[in-house]
Amino acid sequence: MGEIIDPKGSEKSIGNLAGGIIGAIAAKRAEKNGERVWDGKTITENGVYAGISLDDYHGKTDLLDGPSVSKSALKWLIPTHGGSPKAFWGRWQWNKDHVDPKTTDALDFGKATHCLLLGDEVFKDRFIVRPDHRIEDMGLPEKDRRAWNANANDCKAFLADAQKKKLTVITTDQFDRIRRIHADASKYPLVKEGILNGRIERSMLWKDPETGIWLRARPDVIPKADGVYADLKTAGKFDEDFLERQIFEAGYYLQAAITRMVCRGLNMPFDTFALLYVLNDEVPDTGHGEIDQFDIDRGEKAVRWCLRTIRRCLDTGEWPGVQPFNDGERRIQMKTWSKERLDHFLDAEDHREVA
């Protein structure tokens, strides 16, 4: 088949024309929903934007006309999370010399689950399923194929190529598990009622007028009418104590707070923030819970403290570390139980020597 060549002098190819038509339709739909389609330029106005990829949302420093933060970054700033201005600055995208956080198997699985359950990304553009057998044996009958070996050169080449293409690798077992999770979640009453229905792949952006720092929120789904926000989470167990600890440890209270603050800034309704849990287990399960409003209030106070701290550090150019023990002014002591244990031993030895 011959190559299709645009006639000389044509101002746009057929592909570009089609893209323009689709873009115009998307823009009209977005306008109707009170949102905008990102035009690729630096954003200067508050709003809900469609067309911003996850990579650009997280990593494009000139996406907005000033510094911006989201939940994932703020955890590194708050002392009760073990953070400090120094720890935050070293990982913040606004810092051109920042370090990139390392991913984990659990995080990769969660991302793949999000993608396949919500359809907020094109799976093949971000993930690749690793075969169970050696790459160079794929042309052989299955019974003759050798098992996958990460130390073999052909398997190393597969992983290196995936890394080069920025594809996250998941196993066939993980892929099958996600399918079972999807089947279970689709039967959950709240899902049937449409808690995950709405607009996906939307970025909610609002510049805090006090500090000039943008807050970014990217909910799994923006509800069509009410203010019920739901976020899909994978969990290793459904133990209530574990899930309650995760509200703090994973920063979900910050995520809910930022969403509420941005909604308020954009004059959008916000009623509650629900977590839809799917169990990462051979036998999947689905459940949900709403984050307590008082915890969201705590989150707002924490976010406000973060914004003011970041603003101060940006203005002074100083990003102090943890500074334990009042920056060295307070003496370091053993823990009480260590003192008591050691004193008990020494007292016993003293009495034995006297005897």
N, C-alpha and C positions, 0 to 999 in steps of 0.2 A: 504494500500500500504506500502511495506517495505521501510525502510530507505536506501538511497543510501550510500554505504560505499566505500571509495577509497581502492583499493587493498594495502595490506601491502607492503612497500618498494617503493611505487610510490612517485616520487619526487614532483609532482604537481597534484592537483585535476583537474578535467575537467573544473571546473569553473575558476580556476587560469590560465589554458592553454588558455581558451577562452578570458579571460581578457588580457592575454599577447599578443594574436593575434590582438585583437582590439586596444590595446595600441600601438602595432607596426605600425598598419595601420594609427592611428592618428598621430604618430610621423612622418611618412613619409609625410603625408599631411601637417603637420605643417612645416616640413623642406622645402617643396615646396613653402609654403607661406612666408618663411623667418621668421618663428616663432619657438618656442620650446614648448614641453610639459613638464610641471613642474614635476619633479621626487620626490617631497616631501622634498627635501633637501633645505638648506638655499641657496638663490640665490645670486650669486656674480657677474653676468655679465648682462649688459644692454640687453634689448630685449623685444619682444612681447611673452608672455607666455600664453599657453592654459592649462586648467586643474586646475586653482586656483579657489576655491569656493569663494563666496562672504564673508562668515564668515572668511576664512583664509586671504582674501585680506584686510579686515577691521581690523581684530583682532589678527592675528598671528604675534607677535612681532619679532620672528626669521625667518620670511619669507625672509627677506633681511639681508645682512651682516652689516647693519648699520641703523640708524634712517631714517624714511621716513615720508612724508606728502602727503596729498591730499587736494582737495579744501575744503572739509567739516571741516577740522581741522584749516586751515589758517584763516578762518573768526574770530575765537576766538583770534587771535593774532593782527589783524589790528585795530588800534585805531578808525578809521572812521566807523568800524563795532561795536564799543563799546568794543573792545577786548584789551588785554594786554598780555605780556609774562606770567604773573601769571594765567590769565584765560585760556590761551592756554595750559600751562603745566599741569594744573589741569584736563584737559580733554584729553590730548594726550596719545595715546596708549603706547608710549615709556615709559611713567611714570607708574611704576607698581602699584602706588596708585591712579591712575586716577579715576574719576567718570564717569559712563556711562551716556550719554545724554538720557533724557526721550523721548519716541516716542510720536507722536500725531496721532489723527484719520486721518488728512489730509496726513501725511507722510505714514501711513499704507496703505491708499487707493492708494496713488501714487505708492508704491512698488507693490501692487497687480496688478495694471493696467499695470505696466512695465512687470511683470511676464507673464500675460495672453496675452498681445499684442506682446511682443517681443520673448517670449519663451526662455528667457535667464536663467530661473530657472525652476525646476520641481515644479509646483504649490503645490502639496500635501506635498512636503517636507518642505515648508516654511509657508503655509497658511492653515487655516481651516475655513469652512463656518459655522457660528453659526446658529443653527436651530431657527425657529420663535416660537417654542413651548417648553414647559418644557421637559427636557431630559427623565424623568421617565414616560412621557406620550406618547413617540414616538411609542409604540406598539399599541396605541388606534386609532380608527378611527379619522380622522382629526377634525371632528366636536366636538369630545369629549375632544380634547387636550386643556390644559390650555396654555395661552400665556407665552412666555419667561419672566422670572423674575430673574434679576441678583442677588436678595437678597435671592432667594431660594437655599437650600443646594445643590440640584442636578445641578443647573446652576452654582453655585460657584465651584463645583467639576469639571465641564466641563472646565471652564476658568482656573482653577488651573492646570489641566492636560495639557491644551494647552500651558500654560506658562512653565511648566516643560519640555515639548518637544520643547520649543522655536518656537512655531507656532504662527503666527500672526492671530488674529481672525477678520474676516470680516462678515458682515451680508448678508442675501440673497438679500436684496435690493441693497447693494453695488455690489454684484456679478452680478446681473441683469443689473445694470447701466454700469458696465465694459463691458458687452456683447454688449450693445447698442453703447458704445464708440468705441468698436472694429469694429462694423458694419459700423459706420460713417467714421472712419479713413481709413478703407480699400477702401473706394470710393474716397478718396482725391487724386487729380491728382499726387501730388508729391510722395505719397506712391505707387500709381500705377506704377510710373516711376522707382521705386526701391530705394528711398532715404534711406530706412531701410534695404536694402539688403547688405549683407556682412558677416563678421566674428563676431560672438557674443561670450560673455563669455571670452573675451581676456583681459589680463592685460598688460599694457604698462609701463615698468619700466626703469628708467634712473637715474643714480647717477650723481648729479651735481658735476663736478670736482673741483669747487672753494670751496665748503663747505663740500663735502663728504656726503651730505644728499640726499636720494633718493626722486625723484618725482614719484608719482603713478598716472596713469590715467587709467580709465576703461570705455571707450566709450560704448554707447549702441551698436554701430556697427562700426567696422573698415572697411572702404570702400575697395572694391576689387581692384580698380585701381586708381581713382582720389583721391584728398585730401579733399573731401567734407565730413566733420564729422557732423552727425546729432544726436541730443539727444532728447528723448521723455520727455515731461513735461506735468503734469496735471495742470490746472489752474481753479480757481473758477470763473473767468470772463475774457472776451477778451477785456476789456477796454485798449486802447493803453497806457494810462498813468500808469495804474497798471502794465502792462507787462514790460514797460520801467523801472519802479522802481524795479521790480523783478530782472532785470539784475544785479543790485548792491546788493539789500537786500538778495537775495538768493545765491549770489556769482557766478552767471553764467559766469561773465567776468573772474573770477579766473579759473573756470573749462576750459574755452576756452584757456586761457593763458597757463595753465599747459599742456594741450593737444598739443598746438603748440610747446612749449619748448621741450617736450618729443619727438615729431615728428622730430624736428630739431636735437636733440641729437642722434636719431636712424636713421637719414638719410631717413626719410619717408616723402612723400609729404603732405603738409597741405595747402589748399586753403581757406577754410572758415569753420565757425562753425555755423550750423543752429539749431534752436530750433523748434521742431515739437510739437505744442501745441494741447492737447485734452481737451475739456471743460468738467469739472465735473458738469454736469447739467442733469436734467430730459430729456431735449432735447439736446443731445450732438452736438458738433461742432468741427471742426478741422482747424487749421491754422498753419502758420510757419513764421519765420523771421530769418534773419542772423544777428549775433552780429557784430556791427561795428568794423572794423579793429583797429580804434584808441582806442576803449574801450579794445580790446584785448592787445594793446600796454600798456595801463594803467595797465592791469592785470599782464603783465610780469614784469613791474617795481615793482608792489606790491609784487609779488611772490619773486623777487630777494631781496627786503627788508626783507621779512619774512625769507628767507633762511639765510641771514647774521645775522639777529637778533637771530634766533634759534641757529646758530653756536656759537655766542658770549655767549649766555646764557648757552649752554652746556659746554663751556670751563670754564666759571667762576662759574657755579653752582648757579647763581643768576637769579631769574625769577621775576622781579619787577612787581608790580601791576599798576593800571591806573595812580596813582600819579597826581590827579587833582590839578589845580591852582599852577602849577610849583612846585609840591611836597610841597605845603603849604606855599611857599614863597610869593605868590600873595594873597591879601585879597579877601574874598568872598563878592560880592555885590549883591544887589537885581537886578532883571532885570529892564530895563529902564521903561517898562510899569507899573511895580509894584511901582516903585518910584514915577512916575508921578501920578498914581492913588491915592497913599497915600498922596502925597504932596497936590493934589487938595482937598482932603477931609479935611486935616488939615488947609489949607488956608481958606477954606470955614467956618470952625468952628471958626477960629480966627476972621474973619470979622463979623460973627454973634455975637460973644461975645462983640466986640467993639461997634456994633450997639445997 
